[in-house]
């Protein structure tokens, strides 16, 4: 890994709960970039959701930030 991040302190860093985080969407390009700084992932068909766990409560959000109830047993 060319740019290692500093190790967080034991127990983590206390911060306010961020809530829904706007996802970054892929950009279509003609040629795939290469090099140590580039990581690629294959997009499989399926759902893209954000799962939040706070105080033993689970919330699932769609990529646009809507609460999703179909995955209540996740």
PyMOL CGO cylinders between C-alpha atoms (Angstrom):
from pymol import cmd
from pymol.cgo import CYLINDER

trace = [
    CYLINDER, 0.00, 0.00, 0.00, 1.77, 3.18, -1.13, 0.3, 1, 1, 1, 1, 1, 1,
    CYLINDER, 1.77, 3.18, -1.13, -0.06, 5.63, 1.16, 0.3, 1, 1, 1, 1, 1, 1,
    CYLINDER, -0.06, 5.63, 1.16, -0.65, 3.93, 4.54, 0.3, 1, 1, 1, 1, 1, 1,
    CYLINDER, -0.65, 3.93, 4.54, -2.98, 5.71, 6.93, 0.3, 1, 1, 1, 1, 1, 1,
    CYLINDER, -2.98, 5.71, 6.93, -1.92, 6.30, 10.54, 0.3, 1, 1, 1, 1, 1, 1,
    CYLINDER, -1.92, 6.30, 10.54, -3.27, 3.73, 12.96, 0.3, 1, 1, 1, 1, 1, 1,
    CYLINDER, -3.27, 3.73, 12.96, -6.27, 5.04, 14.95, 0.3, 1, 1, 1, 1, 1, 1,
    CYLINDER, -6.27, 5.04, 14.95, -6.02, 5.08, 18.74, 0.3, 1, 1, 1, 1, 1, 1,
    CYLINDER, -6.02, 5.08, 18.74, -7.42, 2.08, 20.66, 0.3, 1, 1, 1, 1, 1, 1,
    CYLINDER, -7.42, 2.08, 20.66, -11.19, 2.45, 21.03, 0.3, 1, 1, 1, 1, 1, 1,
    CYLINDER, -11.19, 2.45, 21.03, -11.46, 4.75, 18.00, 0.3, 1, 1, 1, 1, 1, 1,
    CYLINDER, -11.46, 4.75, 18.00, -12.05, 8.47, 17.82, 0.3, 1, 1, 1, 1, 1, 1,
    CYLINDER, -12.05, 8.47, 17.82, -15.23, 9.93, 19.30, 0.3, 1, 1, 1, 1, 1, 1,
    CYLINDER, -15.23, 9.93, 19.30, -17.26, 11.93, 16.80, 0.3, 1, 1, 1, 1, 1, 1,
    CYLINDER, -17.26, 11.93, 16.80, -20.87, 12.82, 16.10, 0.3, 1, 1, 1, 1, 1, 1,
    CYLINDER, -20.87, 12.82, 16.10, -22.86, 10.16, 14.26, 0.3, 1, 1, 1, 1, 1, 1,
    CYLINDER, -22.86, 10.16, 14.26, -22.71, 11.25, 10.59, 0.3, 1, 1, 1, 1, 1, 1,
    CYLINDER, -22.71, 11.25, 10.59, -26.07, 9.89, 9.39, 0.3, 1, 1, 1, 1, 1, 1,
    CYLINDER, -26.07, 9.89, 9.39, -26.47, 9.16, 5.68, 0.3, 1, 1, 1, 1, 1, 1,
    CYLINDER, -26.47, 9.16, 5.68, -23.30, 9.67, 3.63, 0.3, 1, 1, 1, 1, 1, 1,
    CYLINDER, -23.30, 9.67, 3.63, -23.78, 10.65, -0.02, 0.3, 1, 1, 1, 1, 1, 1,
    CYLINDER, -23.78, 10.65, -0.02, -22.08, 7.92, -2.11, 0.3, 1, 1, 1, 1, 1, 1,
    CYLINDER, -22.08, 7.92, -2.11, -19.55, 8.60, -4.84, 0.3, 1, 1, 1, 1, 1, 1,
    CYLINDER, -19.55, 8.60, -4.84, -20.80, 7.37, -8.20, 0.3, 1, 1, 1, 1, 1, 1,
    CYLINDER, -20.80, 7.37, -8.20, -18.60, 5.81, -10.85, 0.3, 1, 1, 1, 1, 1, 1,
    CYLINDER, -18.60, 5.81, -10.85, -17.66, 7.79, -13.93, 0.3, 1, 1, 1, 1, 1, 1,
    CYLINDER, -17.66, 7.79, -13.93, -17.61, 6.18, -17.35, 0.3, 1, 1, 1, 1, 1, 1,
    CYLINDER, -17.61, 6.18, -17.35, -14.22, 6.41, -19.11, 0.3, 1, 1, 1, 1, 1, 1,
    CYLINDER, -14.22, 6.41, -19.11, -12.79, 5.03, -22.35, 0.3, 1, 1, 1, 1, 1, 1,
    CYLINDER, -12.79, 5.03, -22.35, -9.58, 3.56, -20.91, 0.3, 1, 1, 1, 1, 1, 1,
    CYLINDER, -9.58, 3.56, -20.91, -9.02, 1.96, -17.49, 0.3, 1, 1, 1, 1, 1, 1,
    CYLINDER, -9.02, 1.96, -17.49, -6.28, 3.64, -15.48, 0.3, 1, 1, 1, 1, 1, 1,
    CYLINDER, -6.28, 3.64, -15.48, -3.45, 1.54, -14.07, 0.3, 1, 1, 1, 1, 1, 1,
    CYLINDER, -3.45, 1.54, -14.07, -0.92, 1.98, -11.30, 0.3, 1, 1, 1, 1, 1, 1,
    CYLINDER, -0.92, 1.98, -11.30, -0.54, 1.43, -7.57, 0.3, 1, 1, 1, 1, 1, 1,
    CYLINDER, -0.54, 1.43, -7.57, -2.91, 4.29, -6.68, 0.3, 1, 1, 1, 1, 1, 1,
    CYLINDER, -2.91, 4.29, -6.68, -5.87, 2.83, -8.60, 0.3, 1, 1, 1, 1, 1, 1,
    CYLINDER, -5.87, 2.83, -8.60, -8.21, 0.20, -7.21, 0.3, 1, 1, 1, 1, 1, 1,
    CYLINDER, -8.21, 0.20, -7.21, -11.02, -1.28, -9.29, 0.3, 1, 1, 1, 1, 1, 1,
    CYLINDER, -11.02, -1.28, -9.29, -14.05, -3.30, -8.31, 0.3, 1, 1, 1, 1, 1, 1,
    CYLINDER, -14.05, -3.30, -8.31, -16.43, -5.27, -10.45, 0.3, 1, 1, 1, 1, 1, 1,
    CYLINDER, -16.43, -5.27, -10.45, -20.04, -4.09, -10.36, 0.3, 1, 1, 1, 1, 1, 1,
    CYLINDER, -20.04, -4.09, -10.36, -22.32, -7.03, -9.82, 0.3, 1, 1, 1, 1, 1, 1,
    CYLINDER, -22.32, -7.03, -9.82, -26.06, -6.72, -10.32, 0.3, 1, 1, 1, 1, 1, 1,
    CYLINDER, -26.06, -6.72, -10.32, -27.94, -6.22, -7.09, 0.3, 1, 1, 1, 1, 1, 1,
    CYLINDER, -27.94, -6.22, -7.09, -28.80, -3.64, -4.49, 0.3, 1, 1, 1, 1, 1, 1,
    CYLINDER, -28.80, -3.64, -4.49, -26.51, -0.86, -3.33, 0.3, 1, 1, 1, 1, 1, 1,
    CYLINDER, -26.51, -0.86, -3.33, -27.39, 0.11, 0.22, 0.3, 1, 1, 1, 1, 1, 1,
    CYLINDER, -27.39, 0.11, 0.22, -25.84, 1.73, 3.25, 0.3, 1, 1, 1, 1, 1, 1,
    CYLINDER, -25.84, 1.73, 3.25, -26.31, -0.07, 6.55, 0.3, 1, 1, 1, 1, 1, 1,
    CYLINDER, -26.31, -0.07, 6.55, -26.10, 1.95, 9.76, 0.3, 1, 1, 1, 1, 1, 1,
    CYLINDER, -26.10, 1.95, 9.76, -25.76, 0.34, 13.19, 0.3, 1, 1, 1, 1, 1, 1,
    CYLINDER, -25.76, 0.34, 13.19, -26.29, 2.71, 16.10, 0.3, 1, 1, 1, 1, 1, 1,
    CYLINDER, -26.29, 2.71, 16.10, -27.19, 1.77, 19.66, 0.3, 1, 1, 1, 1, 1, 1,
    CYLINDER, -27.19, 1.77, 19.66, -28.15, -1.76, 18.51, 0.3, 1, 1, 1, 1, 1, 1,
    CYLINDER, -28.15, -1.76, 18.51, -30.62, -0.31, 15.94, 0.3, 1, 1, 1, 1, 1, 1,
    CYLINDER, -30.62, -0.31, 15.94, -30.08, -1.15, 12.27, 0.3, 1, 1, 1, 1, 1, 1,
    CYLINDER, -30.08, -1.15, 12.27, -31.13, 1.23, 9.49, 0.3, 1, 1, 1, 1, 1, 1,
    CYLINDER, -31.13, 1.23, 9.49, -30.76, 0.48, 5.79, 0.3, 1, 1, 1, 1, 1, 1,
    CYLINDER, -30.76, 0.48, 5.79, -30.67, 3.31, 3.23, 0.3, 1, 1, 1, 1, 1, 1,
    CYLINDER, -30.67, 3.31, 3.23, -30.83, 3.27, -0.56, 0.3, 1, 1, 1, 1, 1, 1,
    CYLINDER, -30.83, 3.27, -0.56, -28.09, 5.05, -2.46, 0.3, 1, 1, 1, 1, 1, 1,
    CYLINDER, -28.09, 5.05, -2.46, -30.33, 8.12, -2.63, 0.3, 1, 1, 1, 1, 1, 1,
    CYLINDER, -30.33, 8.12, -2.63, -30.85, 8.20, 1.14, 0.3, 1, 1, 1, 1, 1, 1,
    CYLINDER, -30.85, 8.20, 1.14, -34.33, 6.70, 1.43, 0.3, 1, 1, 1, 1, 1, 1,
    CYLINDER, -34.33, 6.70, 1.43, -35.01, 4.36, 4.36, 0.3, 1, 1, 1, 1, 1, 1,
    CYLINDER, -35.01, 4.36, 4.36, -35.33, 0.84, 3.01, 0.3, 1, 1, 1, 1, 1, 1,
    CYLINDER, -35.33, 0.84, 3.01, -37.65, -1.60, 4.78, 0.3, 1, 1, 1, 1, 1, 1,
    CYLINDER, -37.65, -1.60, 4.78, -37.31, -4.67, 2.51, 0.3, 1, 1, 1, 1, 1, 1,
    CYLINDER, -37.31, -4.67, 2.51, -34.07, -5.58, 4.27, 0.3, 1, 1, 1, 1, 1, 1,
    CYLINDER, -34.07, -5.58, 4.27, -35.40, -5.38, 7.82, 0.3, 1, 1, 1, 1, 1, 1,
    CYLINDER, -35.40, -5.38, 7.82, -33.87, -8.78, 8.70, 0.3, 1, 1, 1, 1, 1, 1,
    CYLINDER, -33.87, -8.78, 8.70, -30.32, -7.90, 7.66, 0.3, 1, 1, 1, 1, 1, 1,
]
cmd.load_cgo(trace, "trace")
